């Protein structure tokens, strides 16, 4: 084989201008694909939030039904408990006090559990990560801004002059 055979068999390399056009076209295609992906993600998040909003409203309606029927059921159970305690020989005051103490104990348990769950809803780990990245730092509003090394050095050289 000779050099003329190798050059004839090999394809001619594209020019620099053609290569730049191809790279530009590939970049525009990648940007378009990224834009389409972003739009699809935005539509997905929007649809997901709409579904969550609808579900939350329906869940709250059913929570209301559960509270009404649960409250009335508890009143009936407390009445039956008081009647049973009366039948066992307890006084009215003792029977009513026992039912009230039982209600207070269950209420205290529920308040404790709700406060624990609300603490979990605070998204503390997410807030910690965002503040490490310097985003949404809630504590920075109350604190003084950090002093830079240049300000410290300028303060040492100009002790008599007030700083801004």
C-alpha positions as CSV (number, residue, x, y, z in Angstrom):
1,X,0.0,0.0,0.0
2,X,1.1,3.5,-0.7
3,X,0.3,6.9,0.7
4,X,-2.1,7.6,-2.2
5,X,-4.1,4.4,-1.4
6,X,-4.4,5.4,2.3
7,X,-5.5,8.9,1.6
8,X,-8.0,7.7,-1.0
9,X,-9.5,5.1,1.3
10,X,-9.8,7.5,4.3
11,X,-12.5,10.1,4.4
12,X,-11.5,13.7,4.2
13,X,-11.7,15.4,7.7
14,X,-14.3,18.2,7.9
15,X,-13.1,21.7,7.9
16,X,-12.9,23.8,11.1
17,X,-15.9,25.8,10.1
18,X,-18.0,22.6,9.6
19,X,-16.8,21.2,12.9
20,X,-17.8,24.4,14.7
21,X,-21.3,24.3,13.1
22,X,-21.7,20.7,14.2
23,X,-20.6,21.5,17.8
24,X,-23.0,24.5,17.8
25,X,-25.9,22.4,16.5
26,X,-25.2,19.7,19.1
27,X,-25.1,22.5,21.8
28,X,-28.4,23.9,20.7
29,X,-29.9,20.4,20.6
30,X,-28.6,19.7,24.2
31,X,-30.0,23.1,25.4
32,X,-33.4,22.3,23.8
33,X,-33.5,18.9,25.4
34,X,-32.6,20.4,28.8
35,X,-35.3,23.1,28.3
36,X,-37.9,20.4,27.4
37,X,-36.8,18.3,30.4
38,X,-37.2,21.4,32.7
39,X,-40.7,22.1,31.3
40,X,-41.7,18.5,31.8
41,X,-40.5,18.6,35.3
42,X,-42.3,21.8,36.0
43,X,-45.6,20.3,34.6
44,X,-45.0,17.2,36.8
45,X,-44.5,19.2,39.9
46,X,-47.5,21.4,39.1
47,X,-49.7,18.4,38.6
48,X,-48.3,16.7,41.7
49,X,-49.0,19.8,43.8
50,X,-52.6,20.1,42.4
51,X,-53.2,16.5,43.3
52,X,-51.8,17.0,46.8
53,X,-53.9,20.2,47.3
54,X,-57.1,18.3,46.2
55,X,-56.2,15.3,48.5
56,X,-55.5,17.6,51.4
57,X,-59.0,19.2,51.1
58,X,-60.7,15.9,50.9
59,X,-58.6,14.5,53.8
60,X,-59.6,17.6,56.0
61,X,-63.3,17.0,55.2
62,X,-63.0,13.4,56.3
63,X,-61.0,14.4,59.4
64,X,-64.0,16.7,60.3
65,X,-66.4,13.7,59.9
66,X,-64.1,11.6,62.1
67,X,-63.9,14.2,64.8
68,X,-67.7,14.6,64.9
69,X,-68.4,10.9,65.1
70,X,-65.4,10.2,67.3
71,X,-66.5,12.8,69.8
72,X,-70.1,11.5,69.9
73,X,-68.8,8.0,70.3
74,X,-66.6,9.0,73.2
75,X,-69.5,10.8,74.9
76,X,-71.6,7.6,74.6
77,X,-68.7,5.5,75.9
78,X,-68.1,7.9,78.8
79,X,-71.8,7.8,79.7
80,X,-71.8,4.0,79.6
81,X,-68.6,3.9,81.8
82,X,-70.2,6.3,84.3
83,X,-73.4,4.1,84.4
84,X,-71.3,1.0,84.9
85,X,-69.3,2.6,87.7
86,X,-72.5,3.7,89.3
87,X,-73.8,0.2,89.1
88,X,-70.6,-1.0,90.8
89,X,-71.2,1.2,93.8
90,X,-69.2,4.3,93.0
91,X,-70.7,7.7,93.7
92,X,-71.6,10.2,91.0
93,X,-68.6,12.4,91.8
94,X,-66.2,9.4,91.7
95,X,-67.6,8.1,88.4
96,X,-67.6,11.5,86.7
97,X,-64.1,12.3,88.0
98,X,-62.7,9.0,86.7
99,X,-64.2,9.6,83.2
100,X,-62.8,13.2,83.3
101,X,-59.3,12.0,84.3
102,X,-59.3,9.3,81.6
103,X,-60.3,12.0,79.1
104,X,-57.5,14.4,80.3
105,X,-54.9,11.5,80.1
106,X,-55.8,10.7,76.5
107,X,-55.8,14.4,75.6
108,X,-52.3,14.9,77.2
109,X,-51.0,11.8,75.2
110,X,-52.5,13.3,72.0
111,X,-51.0,16.7,72.6
112,X,-47.5,15.2,73.2
113,X,-47.7,13.1,70.0
114,X,-48.9,16.1,68.0
115,X,-46.1,18.2,69.2
116,X,-43.6,15.5,68.3
117,X,-45.0,15.2,64.8
118,X,-45.0,19.0,64.3
119,X,-41.4,19.0,65.3
120,X,-40.7,16.5,62.5
121,X,-42.5,18.7,60.1
122,X,-40.0,21.5,60.7
123,X,-37.6,20.0,58.1
124,X,-34.6,20.6,60.3
125,X,-32.1,18.6,58.2
126,X,-33.1,20.4,55.0
127,X,-32.8,23.8,56.8
128,X,-29.3,22.8,58.1
129,X,-28.2,21.8,54.6
130,X,-29.5,25.0,53.0
131,X,-27.8,27.1,55.7
132,X,-24.6,25.3,55.0
133,X,-24.9,26.3,51.4
134,X,-25.6,29.9,52.4
135,X,-29.2,29.8,51.3
136,X,-32.2,30.7,53.5
137,X,-30.1,31.3,56.5
138,X,-32.7,32.3,59.1
139,X,-30.2,33.2,61.9
140,X,-28.2,35.7,59.8
141,X,-30.9,38.4,60.2
142,X,-30.4,38.6,63.9
143,X,-26.7,38.4,64.0
144,X,-24.1,41.0,63.0
145,X,-22.4,40.5,59.6
146,X,-19.1,38.6,59.9
147,X,-16.0,40.8,60.2
148,X,-13.5,40.3,57.3
149,X,-9.8,40.2,57.9
150,X,-9.3,43.5,55.9
151,X,-11.7,45.2,58.3
152,X,-9.8,44.0,61.3
153,X,-6.5,45.1,59.8
154,X,-8.0,48.5,58.9
155,X,-9.3,48.9,62.4
156,X,-5.9,48.2,63.9
157,X,-4.2,50.8,61.7
158,X,-7.0,53.5,62.2
159,X,-7.7,53.1,65.9
160,X,-8.8,56.7,66.3
161,X,-11.2,56.8,63.4
162,X,-14.7,55.4,63.6
163,X,-15.7,52.5,61.4
164,X,-18.7,52.6,59.2
